[in-house]
Amino acid sequence: MLLEYDPRLWTSSFISFPTKYMLYNSHVVSILLYGYETIKASRGHRTQDTGI
């Protein structure tokens, strides 16, 4: 993951804010959305057996 690679990336003054924003959106947001979709899908597959 990008944050584990080099956490100094976010505080570096050599990298512009638009570049940091682009990296954040492409890596962090996509990982969060994937996790959300996975949780949503797993909840949809759970059914309770009522025995009826």
C-alpha positions as CSV (number, residue, x, y, z in Angstrom):
1,M,0.0,0.0,0.0
2,L,1.2,3.5,-0.7
3,L,1.0,4.7,2.9
4,E,3.2,1.9,4.1
5,Y,5.8,2.5,1.3
6,D,6.7,6.0,2.4
7,P,4.6,8.0,4.9
8,R,6.8,11.1,4.3
9,L,5.1,11.4,0.9
10,W,2.1,13.3,2.5
11,T,4.3,15.9,4.3
12,S,6.8,16.4,1.6
13,S,7.0,19.9,0.1
14,F,8.6,18.6,-3.1
15,I,5.3,16.9,-4.2
16,S,2.5,19.3,-5.1
17,F,-1.0,19.1,-3.5
18,P,-2.7,18.1,-6.8
19,T,-0.3,15.2,-7.2
20,K,-0.9,14.1,-3.6
21,Y,-4.7,14.4,-4.1
22,M,-4.5,12.3,-7.3
23,L,-2.5,9.6,-5.5
24,Y,-4.9,9.6,-2.5
25,N,-7.9,9.2,-4.8
26,S,-6.3,6.5,-6.9
27,H,-5.0,4.4,-4.0
28,V,-6.7,5.1,-0.7
29,V,-10.2,5.8,-1.9
30,S,-10.2,2.8,-4.2
31,I,-9.2,0.5,-1.3
32,L,-11.9,1.9,1.0
33,L,-14.5,1.5,-1.7
34,Y,-13.5,-2.1,-2.4
35,G,-13.8,-2.9,1.3
36,Y,-17.2,-1.2,1.5
37,E,-18.5,-3.2,-1.5
38,T,-17.1,-6.4,0.0
39,I,-18.9,-5.8,3.3
40,K,-22.1,-4.9,1.5
41,A,-21.9,-8.0,-0.7
42,S,-21.2,-10.3,2.2
43,R,-24.2,-8.9,4.2
44,G,-26.4,-9.5,1.2
45,H,-25.4,-13.2,1.0
46,R,-26.3,-13.8,4.7
47,T,-29.7,-15.3,5.1
48,Q,-31.4,-16.6,8.3
49,D,-32.9,-20.0,8.2
50,T,-36.3,-19.7,9.7
51,G,-37.2,-23.4,9.2
52,I,-40.4,-22.6,7.4
